[in-house]
Every structure is written in C-alpha cells, then in structure tokens.
Amino acid sequence: MNSSQAAAPAGPAEAAVLEEITGMLHAVLGEYGGVDDAGITMDTRFHEDLDLESIDLVTLGGHLQARYGERVNFAEYLAGLGLEEIIGLTIGQLVAYIADCSREPGER
C-alpha cells in the first residue's frame, strides 16, 4: 500500500463497525461543523485529523457503551494505552478493538 491509499477494514465486521463509528463521530462532532465521511478511514487519527479533545473521547465512549454495552469498555481500552498511543490512536485501532470484543470467545 502506498501512502495515498487508506487502509481498508479487514472484513465485514470491521466495515460495519467503521460505519457505526463514523455515525457516532457525526453525533459527537456535529456541533463543530461535522465530519466528512470521505475523510474518515481506518487511518484517520482522532487527535491529529479530527481534533478530538478528551471530552469528545468521553462522549464517544458514551455512544460506544450505548451501542455495544459492557463488552466494549472504551475507558478501559484507553487506560491501557500510553499518552503517545492515545494521541496517535486511529479509527482502525478502535475498529479492531471493537470487532475483537464483539467476537465470541472461541473466534478470538
């Protein structure tokens, strides 16, 4: 893959999660002018590309909990990352985490 190509979701589960996260980001960032669907890819970074602040991540966490329940704990996921990892967090990393949490234990 060259630098002009964005990473694609690994499979149907990831593609569905990406679509759901895109919708959540519209809800979170809507009051700030929204986001462009074409601009959200697996490589999109929350901080660098979307300018999400910590309060926006908390709001996104609320949306994730409402949608996925206890099996996806965004706060716990973030707590396991270092500061640089949080700053560089991509949509694709979150999609992979959610897809993994959504699989049955025998599928992981």
C-alpha positions in Angstrom: 0.0 0.0 0.0 1.4 3.4 -0.8 0.9 6.5 1.3 -2.0 7.8 -0.8 -4.1 4.7 -0.1 -6.0 4.4 3.1 -6.2 1.0 4.9 -9.5 -0.8 4.3 -11.4 -2.7 7.0 -10.2 -6.3 7.3 -13.7 -7.8 6.8 -17.4 -7.3 7.0 -17.5 -7.0 10.8 -14.8 -4.3 10.7 -16.6 -2.5 7.8 -19.8 -2.4 9.8 -18.0 -1.1 12.9 -16.3 1.6 10.8 -19.7 2.7 9.5 -21.1 2.8 13.1 -18.1 4.8 14.4 -18.5 7.2 11.5 -22.1 7.8 12.6 -21.0 8.3 16.2 -18.4 10.8 15.2 -21.1 12.8 13.3 -23.1 12.9 16.5 -20.1 13.9 18.6 -18.7 16.5 16.2 -21.9 17.7 14.6 -22.0 20.9 16.7 -18.5 21.7 15.4 -19.4 21.5 11.8 -19.4 17.7 11.5 -17.1 15.4 9.7 -16.8 14.4 6.1 -17.5 10.7 5.5 -14.9 10.6 2.8 -12.3 11.9 5.3 -12.9 9.1 7.8 -10.8 6.0 7.1 -9.1 3.3 9.1 -6.0 5.6 9.1 -7.8 8.7 10.4 -6.4 9.8 13.7 -8.7 11.0 16.4 -6.4 13.8 17.7 -4.4 14.8 14.6 -7.0 14.5 11.9 -10.3 15.0 13.8 -9.1 17.4 16.5 -11.0 15.4 19.2 -10.4 16.7 22.7 -10.6 14.5 25.8 -14.2 15.5 26.4 -15.1 14.3 22.9 -13.5 11.0 23.6 -15.6 10.7 26.8 -18.7 11.5 24.7 -17.7 8.9 22.1 -17.2 6.4 24.9 -20.8 7.0 25.9 -22.0 6.3 22.4 -19.9 3.1 22.3 -21.3 1.9 25.6 -24.9 2.7 24.5 -24.3 0.7 21.3 -22.1 -2.2 22.5 -22.8 -2.4 26.2 -20.4 -3.8 28.7 -18.4 -5.8 26.2 -16.7 -2.7 24.8 -15.1 -0.6 27.6 -13.6 2.4 25.8 -12.3 4.0 29.0 -10.5 0.7 30.0 -9.1 0.4 26.5 -7.7 4.0 26.6 -6.3 3.4 30.2 -4.2 0.6 28.8 -2.5 2.9 26.3 0.4 5.3 26.8 0.0 9.0 26.2 1.7 8.9 22.7 -0.5 5.9 21.8 -3.7 7.8 22.7 -2.5 10.9 20.8 -1.8 8.7 17.7 -5.0 6.5 18.1 -6.6 5.7 14.7 -10.1 4.8 13.8 -8.7 1.5 12.6 -7.3 0.7 16.0 -10.6 1.3 17.6 -12.4 -0.7 15.0 -10.1 -3.6 15.5 -10.7 -3.4 19.3 -14.5 -3.3 19.0 -14.5 -6.1 16.4 -12.4 -8.2 18.7 -14.6 -7.5 21.7 -17.7 -8.4 19.6 -16.4 -11.8 18.6 -17.4 -14.9 20.5 -14.6 -16.1 22.8 -13.8 -19.1 20.5 -13.4 -16.8 17.5 -10.7 -14.6 19.0 
